[in-house]
Amino acid sequence: MLGSSSTTVKNIPLKRRLCFLLKLVCFVSSVLIFCEFLIYYVVIFQCRWPDVKGGAHMSEKETSASVLKAIILADTHLLGEIKGHWLDKLRREWQMERSFQTALWLLQPDIVFILGDVFDEGKWSSPQAWADDVRRFGKMFRHSVFTELVVVAGNHDIGFHYEMTTYKVNRFEKLFNFTSGKLITRKGINFVLVNSVAMEGDGCAVCWTSEAKLVALSHKLNCSLQKPNHSNKRCSDVEKLPASEPILLQHYPLYRKSDAECTGEDSAPPEEKNIPFKEKYDVLSQEASQKLLWWFQPRLILSGHTHSACEVLHAGKIPEISVPSFSWRNRNNPSFIMGSITPTDFSLQKCFLPFESRVFTIYCAAGALLVILVLAHVQLLTPPFYFAQRLISKHKAV
């Protein structure tokens, strides 16, 4: 039987074999190009910027001038030298790079926010490993001068509170020009960046400095909003900021008992939803959460950390959106948030990335088809066409 198949292969003309080989190469290349490049364009092209109130009646020029287009993502977790396998790093970083670059090209946002845990091993990486991680991050998340990138610190970047040191915090702040209590104002919209790891409330050096900056910024914002509880005398020497209620950006979510009330296809799995959250580890403490709400009275809070989506209301009126992880290593259906924001309003829309399970399905189907084509070509598997032809011939003979 083996000798017969070898003879059959040898009997196939060289020109025909080369032509078939070329077709196979084209087929494999097409599958690779689609799954590793084009699929990101196909999926992200379907995402649209949400409209804000009045935005539908504005001209394109007016909308561009008044509405800030922001992309918000979280928990990229670039693998390090200790726990990251080279193949896993290669795969995950390629996926995130293609997704990010495609989103920038298609959506052209004004600003991109990353809500912490940029690196997976920043909490213990050596200077050399840190430099390598930073180099790879710069390549993956490169952007034009027309798009601003703002990054918030997460526990994997600077360590949990018990691991956090001034050296790690300064290293991160120097790289991303980040400080807790920093205000970013764009198009009259106030964004407050919070180092939520430093909201431990134990008076540590980093925590005390962070809270002092937040209190001072809160005073400025409240004076700018002309709150009734601030007398003119207290606000007379304060720098005035745009009179827009702030948006808080942080890594840890504000306190909630669990993800039991969270819904949606990218919320936590059912078996994890009812697991109670640990304060100062999974979420901020109740005390720290109340402080932030009282200091800033934000109109929106954006956070990460849990790797799953959730939307909750604090004090019955302040929405918090937990942004899912941007990495396929953490979930099968990563996504990012698209926000159309004005000084008085905002509208958010989720944009899903390609499902990894679907990419694997395409590869498996292509692999199976490839095997069938090869077997049919060497006549080890009778093609359906010839099989049907033989049946018809036998029927006529009868």
VEXTIKOL-179094 format. One record per residue (C-alpha): residue number from 1; z negated, y negated, x negated. Coordinates in steps of 0.001 Angstrom, whole numbers. Each point is the difference from the previous one (the first is absolute). Example, Ala and Ser with C-alpha at 12.3 -4.5 7.8 and 13.67 -1.06 7.14 Angstrom:
SITE  num       pz       py       px
SITE    1    -7800     4500   -12300
SITE    2      660    -3440    -1370
END
This chain:
SITE  num       pz       py       px
SITE    1        0        0        0
SITE    2     -927    -2365    -2869
SITE    3     3202      817    -1853
SITE    4     2021     -669     3157
SITE    5    -1540    -3451      504
SITE    6      589     -871    -3672
SITE    7     3644      983      360
SITE    8      275    -2126     3145
SITE    9    -1359    -3080    -1825
SITE   10     2361      575    -2923
SITE   11     2956      271     2374
SITE   12     -621    -3545     1318
SITE   13     2454    -2331    -1801
SITE   14    -1556    -2376    -2540
SITE   15     1441    -3053     1751
SITE   16    -1543     1083     3285
SITE   17    -3363      616    -1640
SITE   18       15    -3448    -1638
SITE   19      964    -1630     3274
SITE   20    -2841     1792     1787
SITE   21    -2448     -974    -2761
SITE   22     1054    -3642      349
SITE   23     -603      168     3745
SITE   24    -3463     1440     -585
SITE   25     -844    -2777    -2460
SITE   26     1166    -2610     2529
SITE   27    -2044     1661     2743
SITE   28    -3188      161    -2091
SITE   29      492    -3575    -1235
SITE   30      487    -1273     3546
SITE   31    -3218     1661     1169
SITE   32    -1942    -1406    -2961
SITE   33     1390    -3523      443
SITE   34     -816       35     3703
SITE   35    -3536     1425     -321
SITE   36     -989    -2029    -3045
SITE   37     1761    -3291      660
SITE   38     1925     -560     3226
SITE   39    -2657     1364     2359
SITE   40    -2255    -2985     -781
SITE   41     2730    -2403     1108
SITE   42      713     2018     3148
SITE   43    -3679       30     1053
SITE   44    -1134    -3500    -1039
SITE   45     3189    -1597     1395
SITE   46    -1358      838     3463
SITE   47    -3102    -2182     -514
SITE   48       41    -3508     1456
SITE   49    -2221    -3016     -490
SITE   50    -2133     -557     3119
SITE   51      321    -3215     1966
SITE   52    -2886    -2430      372
SITE   53     -558    -2292     2957
SITE   54     2772    -2525      128
SITE   55     1835     1750    -2803
SITE   56     2657     1389     2322
SITE   57      945    -3569     1001
SITE   58      218    -1322    -3562
SITE   59     3128     -191    -2067
SITE   60      246     2153    -3121
SITE   61     -646    -3047    -2203
SITE   62    -3080    -1050     2009
SITE   63    -1370     3552      -27
SITE   64      467      279    -3765
SITE   65    -1826    -3281     -517
SITE   66    -2980      631     2305
SITE   67     -539     3778       57
SITE   68    -1371     1816    -3036
SITE   69     1465     3485     -394
SITE   70    -2580     2258    -1619
SITE   71       26     3665     -961
SITE   72    -3422     1653     -224
SITE   73     -531     3382    -1663
SITE   74    -2973     1831    -1487
SITE   75    -1215     2852    -2180
SITE   76     2952      679    -2260
SITE   77    -2257     2019    -2358
SITE   78     2236      109    -3071
SITE   79    -1075     3192    -1745
SITE   80    -1590     -251    -3436
SITE   81      -62     2129    -3128
SITE   82    -3098     2013      971
SITE   83      746     1358     3481
SITE   84     3705     -739      306
SITE   85     2480     2802     -684
SITE   86     3244    -1370    -1469
SITE   87     2166     1518     2752
SITE   88    -2256    -1307     2759
SITE   89        9    -3458    -1614
SITE   90     3779       36     -345
SITE   91      547     1007     3623
SITE   92    -2531    -2335     1649
SITE   93      857    -3019    -2092
SITE   94     3724      406      617
SITE   95     -657      182     3751
SITE   96    -2128    -3153       -2
SITE   97     2373    -1879    -2287
SITE   98     3030      766     2159
SITE   99    -1905     -865     3200
SITE  100    -1294    -3286    -1375
SITE  101     3268    -1117    -1563
SITE  102     1953      951     3134
SITE  103    -2457    -1895     2221
SITE  104      291    -3098    -2176
SITE  105     3806      125       61
SITE  106      341      624     3728
SITE  107    -2929    -2023     1393
SITE  108     -341    -2821    -2552
SITE  109    -3676     -841      619
SITE  110    -1596    -3243    -1170
SITE  111    -3129     1745    -1239
SITE  112    -1309     3540     -565
SITE  113    -3695      920      157
SITE  114    -1362     3218    -1538
SITE  115    -3490      741     1328
SITE  116    -1553     1769    -2955
SITE  117      -22     3373    -1741
SITE  118     3179     -881    -1817
SITE  119    -1015     2423    -2767
SITE  120    -1632     3378      448
SITE  121    -1972        9    -3250
SITE  122     -667    -3680     -680
SITE  123    -3710      687      414
SITE  124      -90     2093    -3184
SITE  125     3297     -520    -1857
SITE  126        1     -959    -3681
SITE  127     1720    -3211    -1158
SITE  128     3054     2007    -1094
SITE  129      202     1930     3287
SITE  130     -507    -3246     1939
SITE  131     2868    -1640    -1891
SITE  132     2273     2955      819
SITE  133     -951     -122     3685
SITE  134      626    -3759       83
SITE  135     3435      454    -1600
SITE  136     1004     2572     2613
SITE  137    -1350    -2157     2822
SITE  138     2051    -2954    -1231
SITE  139     3150     2125       42
SITE  140     -604     1463     3456
SITE  141    -1068    -3201     1733
SITE  142     2284    -2460    -1764
SITE  143     1085    -2877     2206
SITE  144     2017    -3185     -103
SITE  145    -1420    -3499     -374
SITE  146      620     -514     3724
SITE  147    -2606     2621      942
SITE  148    -3674     -389     -878
SITE  149    -2180     3030     -737
SITE  150    -3742     -209      712
SITE  151    -2326     2887     -852
SITE  152    -3608      605     1121
SITE  153    -2459     2145    -1970
SITE  154     -962     3482     1208
SITE  155    -2649     2482    -1101
SITE  156     2527     2058    -1991
SITE  157     1073    -3150    -1867
SITE  158    -3431    -1171    -1145
SITE  159    -2283     2882     1031
SITE  160    -2480      475     2798
SITE  161    -2953    -2375     -166
SITE  162    -1974     2304    -2303
SITE  163     3041      266    -2344
SITE  164     1105    -3635      202
SITE  165     -439    -2031    -3169
SITE  166      848    -3573     -948
SITE  167     2578     1348    -2465
SITE  168     1867     1966     2704
SITE  169     -134    -2902     2459
SITE  170     1242    -2502    -2598
SITE  171     2785     2382    -1047
SITE  172     1251      241     3561
SITE  173     -424    -3715      715
SITE  174     1926     -956    -3139
SITE  175     2902     2272      933
SITE  176      360    -1076     3619
SITE  177    -1554    -3480      -65
SITE  178    -2492     1251     2566
SITE  179    -3522    -1216      699
SITE  180    -2203      776     2955
SITE  181     -218    -3016     2235
SITE  182     3413    -1220    -1053
SITE  183     1961    -1929     2598
SITE  184     3777      243      221
SITE  185     1701    -2469     2330
SITE  186     3655      494      835
SITE  187     1867    -1952     2696
SITE  188    -3312    -1306     1308
SITE  189    -1471     3528      317
SITE  190    -3332      769    -1703
SITE  191     -505     3431    -1582
SITE  192    -3415      882    -1425
SITE  193      -89     2716    -2690
SITE  194    -3223     2017      -55
SITE  195    -1255     2373    -2688
SITE  196    -1622     2345     2500
SITE  197    -1407     2221    -2795
SITE  198    -2204    -2965     -945
SITE  199    -1454     -317     3515
SITE  200    -2846     2381     -812
SITE  201    -2647    -2633      695
SITE  202    -2307     1027    -2864
SITE  203      323    -3216    -1993
SITE  204     1899     1518    -2950
SITE  205     1764    -2550    -2227
SITE  206     3481      710     1393
SITE  207    -1307      190     3570
SITE  208    -1960    -3247     -237
SITE  209     2966    -1909    -1459
SITE  210     2362     1419     2600
SITE  211    -2235     -875     2939
SITE  212     -607    -3524    -1337
SITE  213     3762     -629     -113
SITE  214      421     1358     3522
SITE  215    -2783    -2238     1346
SITE  216     1528    -3077    -1654
SITE  217     3439      854     1367
SITE  218    -1457      582     3450
SITE  219    -1482    -3490      -75
SITE  220     3379    -1519     -913
SITE  221     1822     1883     2739
SITE  222    -2585     -814     2667
SITE  223       87    -3682     -926
SITE  224     3800       52      172
SITE  225     -172     1556     3458
SITE  226    -2574    -2660      985
SITE  227    -2500     2463     1389
SITE  228    -2663    -1672     2174
SITE  229    -2842     1397    -2120
SITE  230     1207    -1913    -3070
SITE  231     -957    -3662      -30
SITE  232     2350    -2599    -1440
SITE  233    -2489     -674    -2789
SITE  234       88     3592    -1252
SITE  235     3792       28       83
SITE  236      660    -3496    -1300
SITE  237      588     1053    -3611
SITE  238     1625     3362      746
SITE  239     3657      578     -816
SITE  240     1887      377     3245
SITE  241     2078     3136      505
SITE  242     2628      731     2684
SITE  243    -1745      279     3367
SITE  244      934     3639      491
SITE  245    -2442     2832      649
SITE  246      117     2304    -3047
SITE  247     1293     3532     -415
SITE  248    -2265     2266    -2058
SITE  249     1591     2394    -2510
SITE  250    -2239     2704    -1493
SITE  251      -78     3629    -1036
SITE  252    -2992     1403     1908
SITE  253      106     -224     3807
SITE  254    -2812    -1760     1793
SITE  255    -2707     2268     1348
SITE  256      944     2513     2676
SITE  257    -1679     3310      781
SITE  258     3119     2139     -470
SITE  259     3700      197      804
SITE  260     -730     1621     3364
SITE  261     1537    -2899     1948
SITE  262     3110     -263    -2192
SITE  263     3320     1041     1510
SITE  264     3607      336    -1076
SITE  265     2098     2508    -1902
SITE  266    -1286    -1263    -3355
SITE  267    -3687     -118      941
SITE  268    -2433     2458    -1591
SITE  269      474     3728      788
SITE  270    -2007     1211     3035
SITE  271    -2361     2044    -2185
SITE  272     -946    -3138    -1995
SITE  273     -294    -2594     2755
SITE  274    -3571      798     1014
SITE  275    -1409      205    -3528
SITE  276    -2514    -2878     -305
SITE  277      846    -2665    -2575
SITE  278    -2435     -683    -2810
SITE  279     -888    -3672     -442
SITE  280      939    -1555    -3370
SITE  281     2237     3004     -700
SITE  282     2436      506     2876
SITE  283     -580    -3396     1616
SITE  284    -1964    -3154     -706
SITE  285    -3624      -76     1042
SITE  286     -895    -1482     3361
SITE  287    -1708    -2914    -1769
SITE  288     3022     -806    -2187
SITE  289     2338      298     2985
SITE  290    -2080    -2422     2051
SITE  291      -83    -2453    -2911
SITE  292     3795      -94     -293
SITE  293      451     -394     3751
SITE  294    -2600    -2770      156
SITE  295     1258    -1853    -3097
SITE  296     3690      -47      892
SITE  297      520      822     3698
SITE  298     3415     1408    -1012
SITE  299     2847      404     2444
SITE  300     1118     3222    -1741
SITE  301    -1405     2458    -2551
SITE  302     2246     2285    -2057
SITE  303    -1521     2877    -1973
SITE  304      883     3334    -1611
SITE  305    -2083     2741    -1669
SITE  306      -11     2663     2753
SITE  307     3692      934     -574
SITE  308      429      149     3803
SITE  309      886    -2560     2646
SITE  310    -2540    -1499     2349
SITE  311     -374    -3092     2154
SITE  312    -3425    -1204     1116
SITE  313    -1416    -3144     1583
SITE  314    -3088    -1624    -1493
SITE  315    -2210    -2109     2235
SITE  316     2486      815     2754
SITE  317     2623    -2428    -1298
SITE  318      705      336    -3740
SITE  319     2590     2701     -759
SITE  320     -128     2071    -3155
SITE  321     2978     2073    -1103
SITE  322     -589     2835    -2465
SITE  323     3263      472    -1900
SITE  324      926     3622     -873
SITE  325      733     1153    -3535
SITE  326     3421     -840    -1442
SITE  327       65     3243    -2025
SITE  328     1444     3351     1121
SITE  329    -2744     1635    -2029
SITE  330    -2484    -1144     2641
SITE  331     2030      548     3154
SITE  332     3285     1363     1329
SITE  333      904    -3238     1816
SITE  334     -823    -3066    -2109
SITE  335      688    -3455     1394
SITE  336     -516    -3692     -518
SITE  337     -680    -2926     2308
SITE  338     2504    -2772      648
SITE  339    -1639    -3218     1117
SITE  340     1565    -3169     1417
SITE  341    -2765    -2584     -386
SITE  342     -408    -3660      926
SITE  343    -3070    -2257     -322
SITE  344     -978      776     3591
SITE  345     1440     3419      782
SITE  346     1150     3282    -1488
SITE  347     1937     3085      986
SITE  348      -98     3340    -1839
SITE  349     2414     2912      -75
SITE  350     -285     3303    -1849
SITE  351     2869     1300    -2104
SITE  352     -103     3721     -786
SITE  353     1492     1432    -3163
SITE  354     1953     3288      -47
SITE  355    -2120     2981      961
SITE  356     -349     2263    -3015
SITE  357      162     3111     2194
SITE  358     3443    -1085     1218
SITE  359     1226     -492    -3555
SITE  360    -1170     3522     -866
SITE  361     1732     1333     3126
SITE  362     3284    -1582    -1115
SITE  363     -371     1522    -3459
SITE  364     -791     3466     1433
SITE  365     2946     -123     2412
SITE  366     2323    -1168    -2800
SITE  367    -1287     2763    -2282
SITE  368      583     2678     2631
SITE  369     3515    -1308      670
SITE  370      706      -32    -3733
SITE  371     -994     3670     -349
SITE  372     2184      971     2958
SITE  373     2996    -1859    -1424
SITE  374     -376     1635    -3410
SITE  375     -362     3491     1456
SITE  376     2979     -566     2261
SITE  377     2074    -1288    -2918
SITE  378     -587     3103    -2109
SITE  379      572     2114     3134
SITE  380    -3476     1490      -23
SITE  381     -466    -1528     3412
SITE  382     2863      170     2470
SITE  383      706    -3481     1365
SITE  384     -274     -202     3811
SITE  385     3674     -991      258
SITE  386     1226     3169    -1708
SITE  387    -2487     2120     1931
SITE  388     1350    -1355     3303
SITE  389     3571      466    -1216
SITE  390     -644     3677     -772
SITE  391    -1526      575     3434
SITE  392     3087    -1496     1658
SITE  393     2331     2135    -2158
SITE  394    -1886     3208      912
SITE  395      102     -942     3694
SITE  396     3793     -496     -148
SITE  397      460     3315    -1796
SITE  398    -1850     1798     2781
END
